[in-house]
């Protein structure tokens, strides 16, 4: 049987045009202990902004959840004509990781969905059975072909430039809690076959507090086909300092699919954000690139404005906006972790 790559399919960069953005409405109290009600105004603001430039599709469990979501979205001033609900129950809200990976075949004007295995970041937060079937439910709804590679893979662990290069981390993809039966070369082959890429670049560790074992979307992101932004900590006594300096050093040695080095733009880290003495994975790199805006998590921090200015200089064709993520980050993720794009063919 031919692989998606052999059939001419690939996963586009996030900055390519979207048909829609997919979300799963937050409902799991344990993800935001004692705080879940505080996240809805900012979450709804995020949805409203994205819906200004594209359709937003939201997975909900039942009518009552849909009514609650509609209420919050109305209060946020969202254009409800651009928002569609799907009765797809989920265990949690992190659609980047459990949502559909849409591939496109531009020459045939076709889409397909890859349904990777999902185990809640190494079986950390069971149950996850509802999340694991979301891509196939969406494929069935749209009558799209769906393939199951049969290994665990999360959307937040991979980053694309749309020209054949995929960026990831050893800390996550080589972690024995994901695919212990596979070595690095075997995992690379799955990435090539099922994301339609040619060239895999590996970085090391993720930031402190990241319960995903080092997702790339908190660390280093493509803003165009040859430029990345990467977070850097300047406070030498911060526990992220050495990790991020090593990451920057390694980035400078890597080459794209065309043999050229990447343009590297340094992005500051916010001051440490903690909850009950736990360091949270607050990072300006967890932005989401929608058709109209680049939505960046902010943290009521002295570095917020500088981070927004740097990102605005990287995106000439979109307005960069910050939305307060101080409460959302208590769930150990932000706007990129919550969303998954559906590309236009």
N, C-alpha and C positions, 0 to 999 in steps of 0.2 A: 504493500500500500504506500502511495506517495505521501511525503510529509507536506505540511502547509508551504514550506519554503519551495519545495520542488513544484508545487502547484502555482507558484507565483504570488503567494501571500506574504505580507509582512506587517509588523506592528509600527504604525507611524509615530513620530515624535509628538509630544503633548502640545507643542506650539503649532502643529498643523491644524487645519480647520476641523471643528467638531460638528457632528450632527446633534449630539446630546451629551449631557453629563449624567452619570448614574450615581445614585446615593441610596443608602439604607437608613431609614429614619431612626435616630438614637432612642433606645428604650431600656437598655440594660443598666439598671441602677448600680450594679456592682462595678461598672466601668467608671462611673463618676460617683463614688460613695458619698451619699448625703448632699450631692451637688447637682444632680442631673437636671433639675428644673432651671438652674441658673444658666445652662448652656443654650437653651432654646432661642433666646433673642438674638444671640450672635450667630448661631447656626442658621437661623431663618434669614438673617441679614446676608449671610454667605449665599444661600440659595437664591435670594432675591437678586443679588448682583449677577450671579451666573446666568439666571433666567432672562436678563436683559439682552443677552447675545446668543442664546441657544436654548433648546428645549432641555428641561431637567426632568429626569425619570426617577421616581422615588419608590423603593421597596417598602411596603408596610405590611403588618401582620393581619390587620382586620379593619373594619369600618371605623371603629372608635379611634384607632391610631391615625387613620386618614383624616378624621374630623379634627383631632388635636393638631396635627401637622398643618391643616388648612387654616386653622385659627392663628397659629403662630406666624404662618407665612403671610396671611392677610395683615396682621399687625405690623409686619416688617415691610409692607408695601409691595409685596411680590406680585408680578404679573401672572396670575393663576392660569391664564390661557396658554402659558408656556410651560406649565408643570403638569405632569401626568403621574398618576399613582398606579402601582402594580401590587396585587395581593400576593406578595412573595414573603412569607415570614422569615425572619433572620434571627440569629442568636445575638448579634451585635451590630455596630454601626460602621465597621471599618471596610467600606466598599472597595477601597484601593486593593485590598488583599483578598477579599472573597468574591469580588465582582467579576464581570465578564472581561476577558482580554479579547478585544475586537481586532482582527486582522483584516486588511483590505488587499484586494487584487485590482489595481488601477486599470490594467488593460482590459479586464473582463467586467469592470464595474461591479464587483461582488465583495461581500463581507463573509467572514466566518468567525466563530467564537472558539477560543481555546479554554477548556475547563480544566485548569490545573487542580491538583489535589490541594486541600487546605486543612491544616491541623492546628490552627490558632497558635502560630509561632512556636512550634515544638511542643504541642499538647499542654500549653500553659493554662489555657482557659476553657476547659470543656464545659458544656457540650458545644459542638460547632457543626453538627450534622446539617442544620438548616442553611448555614452560611455556605457549606461545601457544595450545595446543589444549585445555588443561585445562577451561575452562568448557563447551566443547561436549561433552567426554567425560562430564562430570557431568550435563549436560542430557539426553544420550542415556540414561544409566543410569536417571534418574528419569522419562524420557519427558516432559520439559518442553519447551515451545517455546523456541527460542533465536534471537536476532537478532544479526547482525553489522553494526555501524554502518560498519565499514571504515576507522576511524581509530584511532590509538594513544591509549590512556587507561589510567591506573593508579589503582587504588583508593586509594592513599595520597595522591593529588593532590587528592582531593575530600572535602569534609566536609558533613554534612547535619543540618538541624534537624528534619526530618520534616514540616515545615509548608509546604514549598515553596522554602526558601532553600538554596542550595548555596554553599559558601565554597571558594575555590581561590587559586592564586598565578599571577601573570603569569610569574614566573621559570621555572616548570615548563611550564604549558600553552601558553605562547606561545614556548617554546624551539624554534628551527628544527630541532632534532634529533628532534622528535616529529611534528608535522604541518605542515611548511613551506608546504604549499599552502593553508593556511587562515588567515584573519585572526581577530581576537578575536570579532567578531560571528558569524562562521560557527561557531566553536568553541562559543560560547554556545548556538547553535541545536541543536547535537548534544547538549549537556548537557540542555537542556530536553526535547528529543524522546526521548532514551534513558534519562534518569534520572527523568523525570516531574516535574521541578521547574518553578518559575515565575520564580525570582529568583536572579541570579548575582552574588555579591560577590567582588571581586578584591583580594588583598593583593599585596605586592611580592616581596621576596627571602626565601629560606629561610636556615637557619642554616649556619654555616661547617662544612665537613666532610661535608655532605649530598650524596652522589653522585647523588641523584635530581633535582638542579637545583631544589630547593626545595619538597619535598612539604609540604602543609599539616599532615600528621599529626605533624610534629616541631615545629609552630609554634603553631597555634590550633585548639582543639577545642570543639565543642558539648557541653555537659553536660546541657542541657535545651533546650527549643525557643526560649528567648530569652536564654540565657546561654552565654558562651564562657569558657574558660580560655585564657590566652595567656602564653607564656614571656617573661620580662623579665630582662635581665642588668643588675645594678647596678654591676658593676666597670667604670668608664669606660675602663680600659686594655684591656679584653677586646675581641677582634675582633668579637664578636657584639653589643656594646653599641649601636652606632649602628643596625645592621640591626633590632634588636628594639625600639628606641625609635621608629624610623620606623613599624614594624609596629603598635605600640600606638597611635601618633598617628593612623594611617590607620583602624584599627579603630573609633576613637571617632567617625569621620565617617560610617561606614556605617550603613545602615538595613535592617531586616528586611523581609520581604514585607508586613508590616502597617504599615510606615512608622515603626516605633519603633526607637530605638537598642538595641543589645545591652547586656545586663549584662556587664561585663568583669571577670573575676577574674584577678589577676596571679599567675603561678606562677614561682618562681625557676628559674634554670638551675643545674645542678650545676657544680662546678669543672671546668675543662677535662680531658677524658679523651683521652689520645693513645696511638698505637701506632706505634713506629718513627718518631717525629717527625711523624706525621700526626694532625691533629685529627679526632677521631671525633664523629659527630652525636649525642652523648649529650643526651637531652632527656626531662624528666618528662612532656612532652605525648604521648609515644608509648605511652600506656596503652591497654589493651583493656577495653571495657565488656562483660562477660559477664552472663548472667542473675543470677548470685549475687554475683560480685565485680567490682570494678574493679582490674585487675592493672596495677601501675605499675612501670616499670623503676627500680631504684635502683643506685647506683654507689659504695657505701662512702664516701659523701660527707657532709660536714657539713650539706648542704641537704636530705638525704633525708627526714628526719622532718618538716621544715616543709612540704615538697611533699606528703607523704602527708596531713598534717593539713588543708591547704588543700583537697585533692581530696575528703577525707572530708566536709568542710563543704558540698561541692557535690552529694554523692550521699547523700541521706537514706535511700534504699531499698536500698542495697547497701553491703557492707563493702569498704573500700579496703585492698588489701594490696600490699606491695612485694616484689618478687623481684629478687635481685641480677642485674643485667644487664651487669656489668663485662666478662665474657668474651663474651657475646652481641653487645654493641655493636661488637666487633672486626669483625663482619660488616657493619657500617654500617647496622644497623637493630635494632629491638627488637620487643616483643610485638605492637604494632599492625601493624607491617610483616609479621609472620609469620602473621597470622590474617585470616580473612574471615568475617563472620557470615552465616548464613542466617536471614532473618526468619520469624516466624510469620505466617500469613495472618490 
